[in-house]
């Protein structure tokens, strides 16, 4: 089966499947053979109807795809490859209705309910953590210490007011902060910090869902100022999460191998409690983790299942989310899938997102960078889900279900992909280079016990290493070429790591190694 035929099968009209309006020749389905493409709708018209994301997958022939000959080595997708992925929700009555329709708590399927048309229902910032460079005033330090002492005595939490807002002061801190205060809108961590960031505020999803982004930034600033008793000198974003929810789409474990990502870590079909719904003794898997614990990571999971497994029906978090789903046409027992991206650490520097006041205009750009542009059937996002039809996944077209999430609009005007400027690697440090040398000599039995000053011993070790290398013809034959390549690679870099005048390389290595060990000691 060729890629054109596979794309046509995804949206082909049948008696029980919603038909797409356009074929992969850009000709309306059902038109007479040979109809001129000039009279057919153009691809650009698809942008006027963002909800019909199914059309976009059938409008593309991936690069490198052509008719598969009998002797072709390309993989030919079988019928199971298409139907097994549950590309779109089928109408009730089809042969796989029960397999695709989410069961309710009793395990029953809803055969009398038509699944909603695939569409995006909401998108927003889902988490925001900001650190503030500020020290606690003497007065605030004493007040917090007294309150913490009482909380520890009772082994629980006590009420504490910050800037007119009621919080619960926990009897245990978090990380390197002694004081932890929480309520439904935010979490505050306060205390000494080795880098001077005495207050960290994380704004919760509830507040972010009901307020604009700039108000959330101002809210966090006011809390930091009130709890510290001083005006912060600097604010620095430490975490940013964006999310989008969609109805009418379903995903399964078979999609695991269809993700394309620039991340080195794998994609996991996650059975964790956050992404699973327990049905009797059997656990229903519902979500994926892409590059977990990376500076940039993503999650795709059934939000309804997560809410039902973690919260009671009366919990405010569950009520808030389900109310928003119902307003968008969600029915009890059906699914709502959430795609979210989490940014933290170095990636915030590389995307220039550390300044909280400049983040809002970049929200659309961040989403496009993470998951691709809705204007391209073959996207170039950091992560995307594709329809497999070639041996090279990066050339395959974007899955129609993924295209639904690509339509997310966070209210910022700029929708061009954010530019990520990654740091320039400066080669190994002197400490790492010296450690490698020692490890090799010791592992090969060439590190004897010797007496003398550190400089003399190091000189002998360097000489021993040089003697080993000179007896390796293969290394010597390519050394000059590799040396020139390394020199060219780092020719424009000047990080000051040059031995000071009047000192030898041995002394520089020794000093650097001591600093390295003391820093991690």
NORKACOR-V477777 format. One record per residue. N is the residue number from 1. RES is the residue in one small letter. BURIAL is + if it has 24 or more other ideal C-beta (glycine too) atoms within 12 Angstrom, else -. Layout:
n->[N,N]
res->[RES,RES]
burial->[BURIAL,BURIAL]
//
This chain:
n->[1,2,3,4,5,6,7,8,9,10,11,12,13,14,15,16,17,18,19,20,21,22,23,24,25,26,27,28,29,30,31,32,33,34,35,36,37,38,39,40,41,42,43,44,45,46,47,48,49,50,51,52,53,54,55,56,57,58,59,60,61,62,63,64,65,66,67,68,69,70,71,72,73,74,75,76,77,78,79,80,81,82,83,84,85,86,87,88,89,90,91,92,93,94,95,96,97,98,99,100,101,102,103,104,105,106,107,108,109,110,111,112,113,114,115,116,117,118,119,120,121,122,123,124,125,126,127,128,129,130,131,132,133,134,135,136,137,138,139,140,141,142,143,144,145,146,147,148,149,150,151,152,153,154,155,156,157,158,159,160,161,162,163,164,165,166,167,168,169,170,171,172,173,174,175,176,177,178,179,180,181,182,183,184,185,186,187,188,189,190,191,192,193,194,195,196,197,198,199,200,201,202,203,204,205,206,207,208,209,210,211,212,213,214,215,216,217,218,219,220,221,222,223,224,225,226,227,228,229,230,231,232,233,234,235,236,237,238,239,240,241,242,243,244,245,246,247,248,249,250,251,252,253,254,255,256,257,258,259,260,261,262,263,264,265,266,267,268,269,270,271,272,273,274,275,276,277,278,279,280,281,282,283,284,285,286,287,288,289,290,291,292,293,294,295,296,297,298,299,300,301,302,303,304,305,306,307,308,309,310,311,312,313,314,315,316,317,318,319,320,321,322,323,324,325,326,327,328,329,330,331,332,333,334,335,336,337,338,339,340,341,342,343,344,345,346,347,348,349,350,351,352,353,354,355,356,357,358,359,360,361,362,363,364,365,366,367,368,369,370,371,372,373,374,375,376,377,378,379,380,381,382,383,384,385,386,387,388,389,390,391,392,393,394,395,396,397,398,399,400,401,402,403,404,405,406,407,408,409,410,411,412,413,414,415,416,417,418,419,420,421,422,423,424,425,426,427,428,429,430,431,432,433,434,435,436,437,438,439,440,441,442,443,444,445,446,447,448,449,450,451,452,453,454,455,456,457,458,459,460,461,462,463,464,465,466,467,468,469,470,471,472,473,474,475,476,477,478,479,480,481,482,483,484,485,486,487,488,489,490,491,492,493,494,495,496,497,498,499,500,501,502,503,504,505,506,507,508,509,510,511,512,513,514,515,516,517,518,519,520,521]
res->[x,x,x,x,x,x,x,x,x,x,x,x,x,x,x,x,x,x,x,x,x,x,x,x,x,x,x,x,x,x,x,x,x,x,x,x,x,x,x,x,x,x,x,x,x,x,x,x,x,x,x,x,x,x,x,x,x,x,x,x,x,x,x,x,x,x,x,x,x,x,x,x,x,x,x,x,x,x,x,x,x,x,x,x,x,x,x,x,x,x,x,x,x,x,x,x,x,x,x,x,x,x,x,x,x,x,x,x,x,x,x,x,x,x,x,x,x,x,x,x,x,x,x,x,x,x,x,x,x,x,x,x,x,x,x,x,x,x,x,x,x,x,x,x,x,x,x,x,x,x,x,x,x,x,x,x,x,x,x,x,x,x,x,x,x,x,x,x,x,x,x,x,x,x,x,x,x,x,x,x,x,x,x,x,x,x,x,x,x,x,x,x,x,x,x,x,x,x,x,x,x,x,x,x,x,x,x,x,x,x,x,x,x,x,x,x,x,x,x,x,x,x,x,x,x,x,x,x,x,x,x,x,x,x,x,x,x,x,x,x,x,x,x,x,x,x,x,x,x,x,x,x,x,x,x,x,x,x,x,x,x,x,x,x,x,x,x,x,x,x,x,x,x,x,x,x,x,x,x,x,x,x,x,x,x,x,x,x,x,x,x,x,x,x,x,x,x,x,x,x,x,x,x,x,x,x,x,x,x,x,x,x,x,x,x,x,x,x,x,x,x,x,x,x,x,x,x,x,x,x,x,x,x,x,x,x,x,x,x,x,x,x,x,x,x,x,x,x,x,x,x,x,x,x,x,x,x,x,x,x,x,x,x,x,x,x,x,x,x,x,x,x,x,x,x,x,x,x,x,x,x,x,x,x,x,x,x,x,x,x,x,x,x,x,x,x,x,x,x,x,x,x,x,x,x,x,x,x,x,x,x,x,x,x,x,x,x,x,x,x,x,x,x,x,x,x,x,x,x,x,x,x,x,x,x,x,x,x,x,x,x,x,x,x,x,x,x,x,x,x,x,x,x,x,x,x,x,x,x,x,x,x,x,x,x,x,x,x,x,x,x,x,x,x,x,x,x,x,x,x,x,x,x,x,x,x,x,x,x,x,x,x,x,x,x,x,x,x,x,x,x,x,x,x,x,x,x,x,x,x,x,x,x,x,x,x,x,x,x,x,x]
burial->[+,+,+,+,+,+,+,+,+,+,+,+,-,-,-,-,+,+,-,+,+,+,+,+,+,+,+,-,+,-,-,-,-,-,-,-,-,-,-,-,+,-,-,-,-,+,+,-,-,+,+,+,+,+,+,+,+,+,+,+,+,+,-,-,+,-,-,-,-,-,-,-,-,+,-,+,+,-,-,-,+,+,+,-,+,+,+,+,+,+,+,-,-,-,-,+,+,-,-,+,+,+,+,-,-,-,-,-,-,+,-,-,-,-,+,+,+,+,+,+,+,+,+,+,+,+,+,+,+,+,+,+,-,+,+,+,-,-,-,+,-,-,+,+,-,-,+,+,-,-,+,-,-,-,-,-,+,+,-,+,-,+,+,-,+,-,+,+,+,+,-,-,+,-,-,-,+,+,+,+,+,+,+,-,+,+,+,+,+,+,+,-,-,-,-,-,+,+,+,+,+,+,+,+,+,+,+,+,+,-,-,-,+,-,-,+,+,+,+,+,+,+,+,+,+,+,+,+,+,-,-,+,-,-,+,+,+,+,+,+,+,+,+,+,+,+,+,+,+,+,+,+,-,+,+,-,-,+,+,+,+,+,+,-,-,-,+,+,+,+,-,-,-,+,+,+,+,-,-,-,-,-,-,+,+,+,+,+,+,+,+,+,-,+,+,+,+,+,+,+,+,+,+,+,+,+,+,+,+,-,-,-,-,-,-,-,+,+,-,+,+,+,-,+,+,-,-,+,+,+,-,-,+,+,+,+,+,+,+,+,+,+,+,+,-,-,+,+,-,-,+,-,+,+,-,+,-,+,+,+,-,+,+,+,+,+,+,+,+,+,+,+,+,+,+,+,+,+,+,+,+,+,+,+,+,+,+,+,+,+,-,-,+,+,+,+,+,+,+,+,+,+,+,+,+,+,+,+,-,+,-,+,-,-,+,-,+,+,-,+,-,-,-,-,-,-,-,-,-,+,+,-,-,+,-,-,+,-,-,-,+,-,-,-,-,-,-,-,-,-,-,-,-,-,-,-,-,+,-,+,+,+,-,+,+,-,-,-,-,-,-,-,-,-,-,-,-,-,-,-,-,-,-,-,-,-,-,-,-,-,-,-,-,-,-,-,-,-,-,-,-,-,-,-,-,+,-,+,+,+,+,+,+,-,-,-,-,-,-,-,-]
//
